Amino acid sequence: MVKVHNRDYVLLPFSFTEDHIQLFTTMASLMTYVLGLTRAKKEINQLSAPMISITKGVAILPIIGEITESRAEAIIQLTLEKTQTLSLESLVIDLSGITQINEYVTHYLLTITKTLSLLGVLPILTGFRPDMARRSVNSAEELSKITIKGNLEDALTHIGFSLIPNQT
């Protein structure tokens, strides 16, 4: 007898049939598969926005592929963590690998740049393609407050880097 919520219950013996065992085995396999997919998705999200340290205080974040809401949140979280870990002063966010831009992606870019600014990190956007610029016109006023450069070289020059030819 078992007491649950002040009620007494009698437990009867139960024999698992071969069908029950097969069902439990299938459910366990499915759970293992789903957990594997979740891990793989997390790894893909991390690899599709790797932060590359250039020198002390400066890194580049190339963003590749389609930006979904969940992916944007993951990128923001990883960026904030790595920004603190690397003690960044400047972060160049390269957008040339983004496959499409819409209002959500523009909102995401504004969020990440504002957050970085609040942390004392200079965010610089680069890699805007003509189609991306055209779609971002509605947010031009907000984007005008962000440092945007035409390419990675211009962004690095803005930070203070200069290209010195190798003299051998």
C-alpha positions as CSV (number, residue, x, y, z in Angstrom):
1,M,0.0,0.0,0.0
2,V,1.2,3.5,-0.9
3,K,-0.1,6.8,0.4
4,V,-0.3,9.7,-2.1
5,H,-2.0,13.0,-1.2
6,N,-3.5,11.4,1.9
7,R,-5.0,8.5,-0.1
8,D,-4.1,4.9,0.1
9,Y,-3.3,3.0,-3.1
10,V,-2.7,-0.7,-3.6
11,L,0.2,-1.5,-5.9
12,L,-0.5,-4.5,-8.1
13,P,2.3,-6.5,-9.8
14,F,2.9,-5.6,-13.4
15,S,4.6,-7.7,-16.0
16,F,6.3,-5.9,-18.9
17,T,5.5,-7.6,-22.2
18,E,7.9,-7.7,-25.2
19,D,5.8,-4.8,-26.7
20,H,6.4,-2.6,-23.6
21,I,10.1,-3.3,-23.8
22,Q,10.2,-2.5,-27.5
23,L,8.3,0.8,-26.9
24,F,10.8,1.8,-24.1
25,T,13.7,1.0,-26.3
26,T,12.3,3.0,-29.2
27,M,11.6,6.0,-26.8
28,A,15.1,5.8,-25.4
29,S,16.6,5.8,-29.0
30,L,14.4,8.8,-29.9
31,M,15.5,10.8,-26.8
32,T,19.1,10.1,-27.6
33,Y,18.6,11.3,-31.1
34,V,16.8,14.5,-30.0
35,L,19.6,15.2,-27.5
36,G,22.2,14.7,-30.2
37,L,20.3,17.1,-32.5
38,T,20.2,19.7,-29.8
39,R,23.9,19.5,-29.2
40,A,24.6,19.6,-32.9
41,K,22.4,22.7,-33.3
42,K,24.3,24.4,-30.5
43,E,27.6,23.6,-32.0
44,I,26.5,24.8,-35.5
45,N,25.3,28.1,-33.9
46,Q,28.7,28.6,-32.2
47,L,30.6,27.7,-35.4
48,S,28.5,30.0,-37.6
49,A,29.5,33.1,-35.6
50,P,33.1,32.4,-34.4
51,M,34.8,35.3,-32.6
52,I,38.3,35.7,-33.9
53,S,40.8,37.6,-31.7
54,I,43.1,39.8,-33.8
55,T,45.1,41.4,-31.0
56,K,44.7,42.3,-27.3
57,G,41.3,44.1,-27.1
58,V,40.3,43.6,-30.7
59,A,38.3,40.8,-32.4
60,I,36.2,40.1,-35.5
61,L,32.8,38.4,-35.4
62,P,32.0,37.1,-38.9
63,I,28.3,36.2,-39.0
64,I,27.3,33.6,-41.6
65,G,24.0,32.3,-42.8
66,E,20.4,33.1,-41.9
67,I,19.7,34.8,-38.6
68,T,16.7,33.4,-36.8
69,E,15.4,34.7,-33.4
70,S,16.9,31.8,-31.5
71,R,20.2,32.0,-33.4
72,A,20.4,35.8,-32.8
73,E,19.9,35.2,-29.1
74,A,22.6,32.6,-29.1
75,I,25.0,34.9,-31.0
76,I,24.3,37.8,-28.6
77,Q,24.9,35.5,-25.6
78,L,28.2,34.1,-27.0
79,T,29.3,37.6,-28.0
80,L,28.8,39.0,-24.6
81,E,30.5,36.1,-22.9
82,K,33.6,36.3,-25.2
83,T,33.7,40.1,-25.0
84,Q,34.2,39.8,-21.3
85,T,36.6,36.9,-21.6
86,L,38.8,38.6,-24.2
87,S,38.5,42.1,-22.5
88,L,37.6,43.6,-25.8
89,E,37.7,47.3,-26.6
90,S,36.6,47.0,-30.2
91,L,34.6,44.3,-32.1
92,V,34.2,44.3,-35.8
93,I,31.0,42.5,-36.8
94,D,31.3,41.3,-40.4
95,L,27.9,40.9,-42.0
96,S,29.0,39.8,-45.5
97,G,28.0,36.2,-44.8
98,I,24.4,36.9,-43.8
99,T,22.1,35.4,-46.4
100,Q,19.2,37.7,-45.9
101,I,18.3,40.8,-43.9
102,N,14.9,41.8,-42.6
103,E,13.5,44.0,-39.8
104,Y,14.3,41.3,-37.2
105,V,18.0,41.1,-38.3
106,T,18.2,44.9,-38.2
107,H,16.7,44.9,-34.7
108,Y,19.2,42.2,-33.7
109,L,22.1,44.3,-35.0
110,L,20.9,47.3,-33.1
111,T,20.5,45.3,-29.9
112,I,24.0,43.8,-30.1
113,T,25.7,47.1,-30.9
114,K,23.8,49.0,-28.2
115,T,24.7,46.3,-25.6
116,L,28.4,46.3,-26.6
117,S,28.5,50.1,-26.4
118,L,27.0,49.9,-22.8
119,L,29.8,47.5,-21.9
120,G,32.4,50.0,-23.3
121,V,33.2,48.0,-26.5
122,L,33.2,49.9,-29.8
123,P,31.1,47.9,-32.2
124,I,31.9,48.4,-35.9
125,L,29.7,46.9,-38.6
126,T,31.2,45.9,-42.0
127,G,30.2,43.9,-45.0
128,F,26.8,45.5,-45.8
129,R,25.9,44.4,-49.3
130,P,23.7,46.7,-51.5
131,D,20.6,44.5,-51.0
132,M,21.1,44.6,-47.2
133,A,21.6,48.4,-47.3
134,R,18.4,48.8,-49.3
135,R,16.4,46.7,-46.9
136,S,17.8,48.6,-43.9
137,V,16.7,52.0,-45.1
138,N,13.8,52.1,-42.6
139,S,16.3,51.9,-39.7
140,A,18.7,54.4,-41.2
141,E,18.3,56.8,-38.4
142,E,19.2,54.2,-35.7
143,L,21.9,52.7,-37.8
144,S,23.5,56.2,-38.3
145,K,24.5,56.1,-34.6
146,I,26.6,53.0,-35.3
147,T,30.1,52.9,-36.8
148,I,29.7,51.2,-40.2
149,K,32.6,50.7,-42.6
150,G,32.6,49.4,-46.2
151,N,35.0,46.6,-45.6
152,L,37.2,44.9,-43.0
153,E,40.3,46.9,-43.9
154,D,38.4,50.2,-43.4
155,A,37.1,48.9,-40.1
156,L,40.6,48.0,-38.8
157,T,42.0,51.3,-40.1
158,H,39.3,53.1,-38.1
159,I,40.5,51.3,-34.9
160,G,44.1,52.3,-35.6
161,F,45.6,49.4,-37.6
162,S,47.7,50.1,-40.6
163,L,49.0,47.8,-43.3
164,I,52.7,47.9,-43.5
165,P,54.1,46.1,-46.6
166,N,56.6,43.3,-45.9
167,Q,60.1,44.5,-46.8
168,T,62.2,41.5,-47.5
